[in-house]
Amino acid sequence: MSTIRTQVGIVGAGPAGLVLSHLLHLEGIESVVLENRSRQYCEERIRAGVLESGTVDLLTQMGVGDRMQREGLVHHGIELRFNGQGHRIDFKDLTGRAITVYGQHEVIKDLNQARVATGGQILFDVDDVRIEGYESNQPKIHYHLAGQPGEIQCDFIAGCDGSHGVCRHSIPAGALTIYDRQYPFGWLGILAEASPSSEELIYAYHDRGFALHSMRSSQITRLYLQCAPDENLDEWPDDRIWQELQTRLAGGRDWHLNEGRILQKGVTGMRSYVVEPMQHGRLFLAGDAAHIVPPTGAKGLNLAVADVRMLAQGLKDYYSSGSSEKLTNYSQACLRRVWKVQRFSWWMTSMLHKHEGNPFDDRRQLAELDYVTSSRAASQSLAENYVGLPFD
């Protein structure tokens, strides 16, 4: 059995795990990352791509933002569309900041390249991962790689392995409190070979349900339709998808939705999920291992990055001065931001999605959209949350 000794063992090579590993490297702290998928899978899996201004700044400061700065699409606003009319929320005017559209898989590519270039250890395609000893001073991570057993001995474990990963599920029953909310709808999402029809994202409220116009590049469009969480994709041929998108995103005679070959389609259920606390002994949870937000607010990746930024600061203090204060307070500090982001994501979701069988909600939602787009104070609140709350 091979044994590796390091300071921090990181389970999961998503944005949380890789950002943490590189932040620790910049502070001279050793880490090893384990991932049960291949590097190719991680770099090709299409996920969210809206980066808050703070996330962009952090990636740039870490030295992994050059390609993002060249290829990312900087947006200074979004459009809320209802009753067939568009209403722009001007981020630059309201907050002085912006968001950047840059796919999560592109962030993963940049981080993987940086870790390899600096001698970082990432073990892909591992299985049978098991953690132990995190309630003591001698945590261990067991795994198999190419059929051979391995063990990582470390001071701390970072559980960055998502909602279905082993880390959170290894914590003893009763040690965590779970807050969970299931939404009665999902998103049918497509990736299309079509140039974006708008320079900015469009969030549309319609009697037939919510729709979102987004993009991944100047040639690739990302589009979503509200649907049932168990929607049968076989009932959604390409022609029906485009017809429904044309209907829900309609915005007057001067606007046209570009269509093209659909490269990918899928249905994603929507939920809100938080576990408290986000730590147990020397095991720290980050990203989807600790919380999930509905995608309406574009917060998943950004919240994961905020978590590991906090964790990296705590580990830096521990190794530089012996202080455990920030590590002890990690969960409390992260959860302040987590619940604010949950509130915003829930609010965006409830305001923009069709609630079946309740005409009162229909009228209330239209009134709320009218208020948000006509009141500077309300627009500013949306803008402030969308571009990202400042780091504490």
CORPE-V601969 format. One record per residue. N is the residue number from 0. SS is DSSP state (2 for helix, 1 for strand, 0 for the rest). OMEGA is omega in whole degrees, -180 to 180 (none if undefined). D_LAST is the distance of its C-alpha to the last C-alpha in whole Angstrom. Layout:
n=N ss=SS omega=OMEGA d_last=D_LAST
n=N ss=SS omega=OMEGA d_last=D_LAST
This chain:
n=0 ss=0 omega=177 d_last=43
n=1 ss=1 omega=180 d_last=41
n=2 ss=1 omega=179 d_last=38
n=3 ss=1 omega=175 d_last=35
n=4 ss=1 omega=178 d_last=33
n=5 ss=0 omega=-180 d_last=29
n=6 ss=0 omega=-178 d_last=26
n=7 ss=1 omega=173 d_last=24
n=8 ss=1 omega=-176 d_last=26
n=9 ss=1 omega=178 d_last=24
n=10 ss=1 omega=179 d_last=26
n=11 ss=0 omega=-179 d_last=25
n=12 ss=0 omega=169 d_last=25
n=13 ss=0 omega=-179 d_last=23
n=14 ss=2 omega=-178 d_last=20
n=15 ss=2 omega=-177 d_last=18
n=16 ss=2 omega=-177 d_last=21
n=17 ss=2 omega=176 d_last=22
n=18 ss=2 omega=179 d_last=18
n=19 ss=2 omega=-179 d_last=18
n=20 ss=2 omega=-178 d_last=21
n=21 ss=2 omega=175 d_last=21
n=22 ss=2 omega=178 d_last=17
n=23 ss=2 omega=176 d_last=19
n=24 ss=2 omega=-179 d_last=22
n=25 ss=2 omega=177 d_last=21
n=26 ss=0 omega=179 d_last=20
n=27 ss=0 omega=-179 d_last=23
n=28 ss=0 omega=-177 d_last=23
n=29 ss=0 omega=176 d_last=25
n=30 ss=1 omega=172 d_last=25
n=31 ss=1 omega=-179 d_last=28
n=32 ss=1 omega=175 d_last=27
n=33 ss=1 omega=-179 d_last=29
n=34 ss=0 omega=-178 d_last=30
n=35 ss=0 omega=176 d_last=33
n=36 ss=0 omega=177 d_last=33
n=37 ss=0 omega=176 d_last=35
n=38 ss=2 omega=-180 d_last=33
n=39 ss=2 omega=179 d_last=35
n=40 ss=2 omega=-178 d_last=34
n=41 ss=2 omega=-176 d_last=30
n=42 ss=2 omega=-178 d_last=31
n=43 ss=2 omega=-178 d_last=33
n=44 ss=0 omega=-176 d_last=31
n=45 ss=0 omega=178 d_last=30
n=46 ss=0 omega=-178 d_last=27
n=47 ss=0 omega=-176 d_last=24
n=48 ss=0 omega=178 d_last=24
n=49 ss=1 omega=-177 d_last=21
n=50 ss=1 omega=174 d_last=18
n=51 ss=0 omega=-179 d_last=15
n=52 ss=2 omega=179 d_last=14
n=53 ss=2 omega=177 d_last=11
n=54 ss=2 omega=177 d_last=14
n=55 ss=2 omega=-180 d_last=16
n=56 ss=2 omega=-178 d_last=15
n=57 ss=2 omega=179 d_last=14
n=58 ss=2 omega=178 d_last=17
n=59 ss=2 omega=179 d_last=19
n=60 ss=2 omega=179 d_last=17
n=61 ss=0 omega=-179 d_last=18
n=62 ss=0 omega=-179 d_last=22
n=63 ss=0 omega=-174 d_last=22
n=64 ss=0 omega=-175 d_last=22
n=65 ss=2 omega=-178 d_last=26
n=66 ss=2 omega=176 d_last=27
n=67 ss=2 omega=180 d_last=25
n=68 ss=2 omega=-180 d_last=25
n=69 ss=2 omega=-169 d_last=28
n=70 ss=2 omega=-179 d_last=29
n=71 ss=0 omega=180 d_last=26
n=72 ss=1 omega=-178 d_last=27
n=73 ss=1 omega=-180 d_last=24
n=74 ss=1 omega=180 d_last=24
n=75 ss=0 omega=178 d_last=23
n=76 ss=1 omega=171 d_last=24
n=77 ss=1 omega=177 d_last=26
n=78 ss=1 omega=169 d_last=29
n=79 ss=1 omega=-175 d_last=29
n=80 ss=1 omega=176 d_last=33
n=81 ss=1 omega=-174 d_last=35
n=82 ss=0 omega=177 d_last=39
n=83 ss=0 omega=-179 d_last=39
n=84 ss=1 omega=179 d_last=37
n=85 ss=1 omega=180 d_last=34
n=86 ss=1 omega=-174 d_last=31
n=87 ss=1 omega=171 d_last=29
n=88 ss=1 omega=-172 d_last=25
n=89 ss=1 omega=-178 d_last=25
n=90 ss=2 omega=-176 d_last=21
n=91 ss=2 omega=180 d_last=22
n=92 ss=2 omega=-172 d_last=23
n=93 ss=2 omega=-176 d_last=21
n=94 ss=2 omega=-175 d_last=17
n=95 ss=0 omega=-177 d_last=19
n=96 ss=0 omega=-176 d_last=17
n=97 ss=0 omega=170 d_last=19
n=98 ss=1 omega=179 d_last=19
n=99 ss=1 omega=176 d_last=21
n=100 ss=1 omega=-178 d_last=24
n=101 ss=0 omega=-170 d_last=24
n=102 ss=0 omega=179 d_last=26
n=103 ss=2 omega=180 d_last=24
n=104 ss=2 omega=176 d_last=27
n=105 ss=2 omega=175 d_last=27
n=106 ss=2 omega=179 d_last=23
n=107 ss=2 omega=178 d_last=25
n=108 ss=2 omega=-178 d_last=28
n=109 ss=2 omega=-179 d_last=26
n=110 ss=2 omega=177 d_last=24
n=111 ss=2 omega=180 d_last=27
n=112 ss=2 omega=-180 d_last=29
n=113 ss=2 omega=-180 d_last=27
n=114 ss=2 omega=178 d_last=27
n=115 ss=2 omega=-179 d_last=31
n=116 ss=2 omega=-178 d_last=31
n=117 ss=0 omega=176 d_last=29
n=118 ss=0 omega=-180 d_last=31
n=119 ss=0 omega=-180 d_last=28
n=120 ss=1 omega=173 d_last=30
n=121 ss=1 omega=179 d_last=30
n=122 ss=1 omega=180 d_last=33
n=123 ss=0 omega=175 d_last=33
n=124 ss=0 omega=176 d_last=36
n=125 ss=1 omega=174 d_last=36
n=126 ss=1 omega=-179 d_last=37
n=127 ss=1 omega=180 d_last=37
n=128 ss=1 omega=-180 d_last=34
n=129 ss=1 omega=-180 d_last=33
n=130 ss=1 omega=179 d_last=31
n=131 ss=1 omega=173 d_last=32
n=132 ss=0 omega=-176 d_last=31
n=133 ss=0 omega=172 d_last=28
n=134 ss=0 omega=177 d_last=28
n=135 ss=0 omega=178 d_last=30
n=136 ss=0 omega=-177 d_last=29
n=137 ss=0 omega=178 d_last=31
n=138 ss=1 omega=177 d_last=29
n=139 ss=1 omega=174 d_last=32
n=140 ss=1 omega=177 d_last=31
n=141 ss=1 omega=-178 d_last=35
n=142 ss=1 omega=171 d_last=36
n=143 ss=1 omega=177 d_last=39
n=144 ss=1 omega=-177 d_last=39
n=145 ss=0 omega=177 d_last=42
n=146 ss=0 omega=-178 d_last=44
n=147 ss=1 omega=180 d_last=43
n=148 ss=1 omega=176 d_last=41
n=149 ss=1 omega=-179 d_last=38
n=150 ss=1 omega=174 d_last=36
n=151 ss=1 omega=175 d_last=33
n=152 ss=1 omega=-173 d_last=32
n=153 ss=1 omega=177 d_last=28
n=154 ss=0 omega=-177 d_last=26
n=155 ss=1 omega=174 d_last=23
n=156 ss=1 omega=174 d_last=24
n=157 ss=1 omega=179 d_last=21
n=158 ss=1 omega=-179 d_last=22
n=159 ss=0 omega=-169 d_last=21
n=160 ss=0 omega=170 d_last=25
n=161 ss=0 omega=-174 d_last=24
n=162 ss=0 omega=-179 d_last=25
n=163 ss=0 omega=-177 d_last=29
n=164 ss=0 omega=-175 d_last=28
n=165 ss=2 omega=-169 d_last=29
n=166 ss=2 omega=-179 d_last=26
n=167 ss=2 omega=-177 d_last=25
n=168 ss=2 omega=176 d_last=29
n=169 ss=2 omega=-179 d_last=30
n=170 ss=0 omega=-176 d_last=28
n=171 ss=0 omega=177 d_last=31
n=172 ss=0 omega=179 d_last=31
n=173 ss=0 omega=-179 d_last=30
n=174 ss=0 omega=-178 d_last=27
n=175 ss=0 omega=169 d_last=25
n=176 ss=1 omega=-176 d_last=24
n=177 ss=1 omega=175 d_last=25
n=178 ss=1 omega=-170 d_last=24
n=179 ss=1 omega=175 d_last=26
n=180 ss=1 omega=177 d_last=27
n=181 ss=1 omega=178 d_last=30
n=182 ss=1 omega=-175 d_last=30
n=183 ss=1 omega=179 d_last=34
n=184 ss=1 omega=177 d_last=34
n=185 ss=1 omega=177 d_last=33
n=186 ss=1 omega=168 d_last=33
n=187 ss=1 omega=-176 d_last=35
n=188 ss=1 omega=176 d_last=34
n=189 ss=1 omega=170 d_last=36
n=190 ss=1 omega=-172 d_last=36
n=191 ss=1 omega=176 d_last=38
n=192 ss=1 omega=-178 d_last=40
n=193 ss=0 omega=178 d_last=40
n=194 ss=0 omega=-179 d_last=38
n=195 ss=0 omega=-179 d_last=35
n=196 ss=0 omega=180 d_last=37
n=197 ss=0 omega=178 d_last=34
n=198 ss=0 omega=-178 d_last=32
n=199 ss=0 omega=-180 d_last=29
n=200 ss=0 omega=177 d_last=28
n=201 ss=1 omega=174 d_last=30
n=202 ss=1 omega=-173 d_last=29
n=203 ss=1 omega=170 d_last=33
n=204 ss=0 omega=-177 d_last=34
n=205 ss=0 omega=179 d_last=37
n=206 ss=0 omega=-179 d_last=40
n=207 ss=0 omega=180 d_last=40
n=208 ss=0 omega=-178 d_last=37
n=209 ss=0 omega=171 d_last=33
n=210 ss=1 omega=-180 d_last=33
n=211 ss=1 omega=173 d_last=31
n=212 ss=1 omega=178 d_last=32
n=213 ss=1 omega=-178 d_last=30
n=214 ss=1 omega=175 d_last=30
n=215 ss=0 omega=178 d_last=30
n=216 ss=0 omega=179 d_last=32
n=217 ss=0 omega=179 d_last=35
n=218 ss=0 omega=-174 d_last=37
n=219 ss=0 omega=179 d_last=35
n=220 ss=1 omega=175 d_last=34
n=221 ss=1 omega=-175 d_last=32
n=222 ss=1 omega=-178 d_last=33
n=223 ss=1 omega=175 d_last=33
n=224 ss=1 omega=171 d_last=35
n=225 ss=1 omega=-180 d_last=35
n=226 ss=1 omega=174 d_last=37
n=227 ss=0 omega=-179 d_last=38
n=228 ss=0 omega=178 d_last=36
n=229 ss=0 omega=-178 d_last=39
n=230 ss=0 omega=178 d_last=40
n=231 ss=0 omega=-178 d_last=43
n=232 ss=2 omega=180 d_last=43
n=233 ss=2 omega=180 d_last=47
n=234 ss=2 omega=-179 d_last=47
n=235 ss=0 omega=172 d_last=45
n=236 ss=0 omega=-175 d_last=47
n=237 ss=2 omega=-177 d_last=45
n=238 ss=2 omega=179 d_last=47
n=239 ss=2 omega=179 d_last=46
n=240 ss=2 omega=-178 d_last=42
n=241 ss=2 omega=179 d_last=43
n=242 ss=2 omega=-179 d_last=45
n=243 ss=2 omega=177 d_last=42
n=244 ss=2 omega=179 d_last=40
n=245 ss=2 omega=-178 d_last=42
n=246 ss=2 omega=-173 d_last=42
n=247 ss=2 omega=-178 d_last=39
n=248 ss=0 omega=-178 d_last=37
n=249 ss=0 omega=-176 d_last=40
n=250 ss=0 omega=179 d_last=39
n=251 ss=0 omega=-174 d_last=43
n=252 ss=0 omega=-175 d_last=45
n=253 ss=0 omega=-178 d_last=43
n=254 ss=0 omega=-179 d_last=41
n=255 ss=0 omega=177 d_last=42
n=256 ss=0 omega=178 d_last=40
n=257 ss=0 omega=178 d_last=41
n=258 ss=0 omega=179 d_last=43
n=259 ss=0 omega=-180 d_last=43
n=260 ss=1 omega=179 d_last=44
n=261 ss=1 omega=-176 d_last=42
n=262 ss=1 omega=-175 d_last=40
n=263 ss=1 omega=174 d_last=38
n=264 ss=1 omega=-180 d_last=38
n=265 ss=1 omega=179 d_last=36
n=266 ss=1 omega=180 d_last=35
n=267 ss=1 omega=174 d_last=32
n=268 ss=1 omega=-176 d_last=31
n=269 ss=1 omega=-180 d_last=28
n=270 ss=1 omega=169 d_last=26
n=271 ss=1 omega=-173 d_last=23
n=272 ss=1 omega=176 d_last=22
n=273 ss=1 omega=171 d_last=20
n=274 ss=1 omega=177 d_last=21
n=275 ss=1 omega=-7 d_last=20
n=276 ss=0 omega=-180 d_last=19
n=277 ss=0 omega=180 d_last=17
n=278 ss=1 omega=176 d_last=19
n=279 ss=1 omega=-175 d_last=23
n=280 ss=0 omega=179 d_last=24
n=281 ss=0 omega=174 d_last=23
n=282 ss=1 omega=-179 d_last=22
n=283 ss=1 omega=179 d_last=19
n=284 ss=1 omega=179 d_last=19
n=285 ss=0 omega=178 d_last=17
n=286 ss=2 omega=-174 d_last=17
n=287 ss=2 omega=175 d_last=21
n=288 ss=2 omega=-177 d_last=22
n=289 ss=0 omega=-175 d_last=19
n=290 ss=1 omega=175 d_last=19
n=291 ss=1 omega=177 d_last=21
n=292 ss=0 omega=173 d_last=20
n=293 ss=0 omega=-171 d_last=23
n=294 ss=2 omega=-175 d_last=23
n=295 ss=2 omega=-179 d_last=24
n=296 ss=2 omega=178 d_last=20
n=297 ss=0 omega=-171 d_last=20
n=298 ss=0 omega=-171 d_last=17
n=299 ss=2 omega=-180 d_last=18
n=300 ss=2 omega=-177 d_last=18
n=301 ss=2 omega=179 d_last=14
n=302 ss=2 omega=176 d_last=13
n=303 ss=2 omega=179 d_last=15
n=304 ss=2 omega=178 d_last=13
n=305 ss=2 omega=177 d_last=10
n=306 ss=2 omega=-172 d_last=11
n=307 ss=2 omega=172 d_last=13
n=308 ss=2 omega=178 d_last=11
n=309 ss=2 omega=-179 d_last=9
n=310 ss=2 omega=179 d_last=13
n=311 ss=2 omega=178 d_last=14
n=312 ss=2 omega=178 d_last=12
n=313 ss=2 omega=179 d_last=13
n=314 ss=2 omega=176 d_last=17
n=315 ss=2 omega=180 d_last=17
n=316 ss=2 omega=-179 d_last=16
n=317 ss=2 omega=-176 d_last=19
n=318 ss=2 omega=-179 d_last=21
n=319 ss=2 omega=-175 d_last=21
n=320 ss=2 omega=-178 d_last=21
n=321 ss=0 omega=-179 d_last=22
n=322 ss=0 omega=178 d_last=19
n=323 ss=0 omega=-173 d_last=18
n=324 ss=2 omega=-178 d_last=15
n=325 ss=2 omega=176 d_last=12
n=326 ss=2 omega=178 d_last=15
n=327 ss=2 omega=-176 d_last=16
n=328 ss=0 omega=-175 d_last=13
n=329 ss=2 omega=-176 d_last=12
n=330 ss=2 omega=-179 d_last=14
n=331 ss=2 omega=-179 d_last=12
n=332 ss=2 omega=-179 d_last=8
n=333 ss=2 omega=-174 d_last=10
n=334 ss=2 omega=175 d_last=12
n=335 ss=2 omega=179 d_last=10
n=336 ss=2 omega=-178 d_last=9
n=337 ss=2 omega=-176 d_last=12
n=338 ss=2 omega=174 d_last=14
n=339 ss=2 omega=179 d_last=13
n=340 ss=2 omega=176 d_last=14
n=341 ss=2 omega=180 d_last=17
n=342 ss=2 omega=-179 d_last=18
n=343 ss=2 omega=-178 d_last=18
n=344 ss=2 omega=176 d_last=20
n=345 ss=2 omega=-178 d_last=22
n=346 ss=2 omega=178 d_last=23
n=347 ss=2 omega=-179 d_last=23
n=348 ss=2 omega=-177 d_last=26
n=349 ss=2 omega=-179 d_last=28
n=350 ss=2 omega=-169 d_last=28
n=351 ss=2 omega=-177 d_last=30
n=352 ss=0 omega=179 d_last=32
n=353 ss=0 omega=177 d_last=35
n=354 ss=0 omega=-173 d_last=36
n=355 ss=0 omega=170 d_last=39
n=356 ss=0 omega=-180 d_last=42
n=357 ss=0 omega=180 d_last=40
n=358 ss=2 omega=178 d_last=41
n=359 ss=2 omega=180 d_last=39
n=360 ss=2 omega=179 d_last=36
n=361 ss=2 omega=-179 d_last=37
n=362 ss=2 omega=179 d_last=38
n=363 ss=2 omega=-179 d_last=34
n=364 ss=2 omega=178 d_last=32
n=365 ss=2 omega=177 d_last=34
n=366 ss=2 omega=180 d_last=34
n=367 ss=2 omega=177 d_last=30
n=368 ss=2 omega=177 d_last=30
n=369 ss=2 omega=-180 d_last=32
n=370 ss=2 omega=-178 d_last=30
n=371 ss=2 omega=-176 d_last=27
n=372 ss=2 omega=-180 d_last=29
n=373 ss=2 omega=179 d_last=30
n=374 ss=0 omega=179 d_last=28
n=375 ss=2 omega=-180 d_last=25
n=376 ss=2 omega=180 d_last=23
n=377 ss=2 omega=177 d_last=23
n=378 ss=2 omega=-179 d_last=23
n=379 ss=2 omega=177 d_last=20
n=380 ss=2 omega=177 d_last=18
n=381 ss=2 omega=-178 d_last=19
n=382 ss=2 omega=-178 d_last=18
n=383 ss=2 omega=179 d_last=15
n=384 ss=2 omega=-176 d_last=14
n=385 ss=2 omega=-180 d_last=17
n=386 ss=2 omega=175 d_last=15
n=387 ss=0 omega=175 d_last=12
n=388 ss=0 omega=-179 d_last=9
n=389 ss=0 omega=175 d_last=6
n=390 ss=0 omega=178 d_last=4
n=391 ss=0 omega=none d_last=0
